[in-house]
Amino acid sequence: MAVDNLRKAAISIATATVGDNSIVAAVAAQGTGSGAYTPPLRIHGIQFTVGGATNLTFKDGASTSLSGAEVYTGNGSSKVLQINEEPYYYCQPGNAFIINSSAAVSIMGTVYYRQG
């Protein structure tokens, strides 16, 4: 899969943010009338580094967890999921891809995704 077929979104979470952080916004309905539909989000790759100890949970919208809490032990802890043809995470139509952080630490990186 070519990287240029995917969209990229920056992960840029400030140190004062605890809780849900929308990384890829929910997609609005496409088209009009009976042909209207809302595409899902598919996360095909992600890489980031955290600025301190925290637990992160990846979510499909505000209420559905896609993972359990992952423990990051301190400054420089990171995660890399290389770009893959099959998505690592799938968000239902109309839902955002969210990272929930248990602590006020910075999180910086990139997510590679597809709409639809």
Number of C-alpha atoms within 10 A of each C-alpha: 10 8 13 8 10 18 13 17 15 15 21 14 21 14 14 9 16 17 14 18 20 19 17 20 14 22 17 13 12 11 10 8 7 6 7 10 15 17 19 19 25 20 26 23 22 21 17 18 19 22 20 18 19 23 15 20 18 20 24 23 21 15 9 13 15 18 12 11 15 12 13 18 14 14 15 14 16 16 13 13 14 12 20 15 11 12 15 16 17 19 21 18 19 17 24 21 26 25 25 20 23 17 16 17 20 21 24 16 17 18 22 24 25 16 15 12
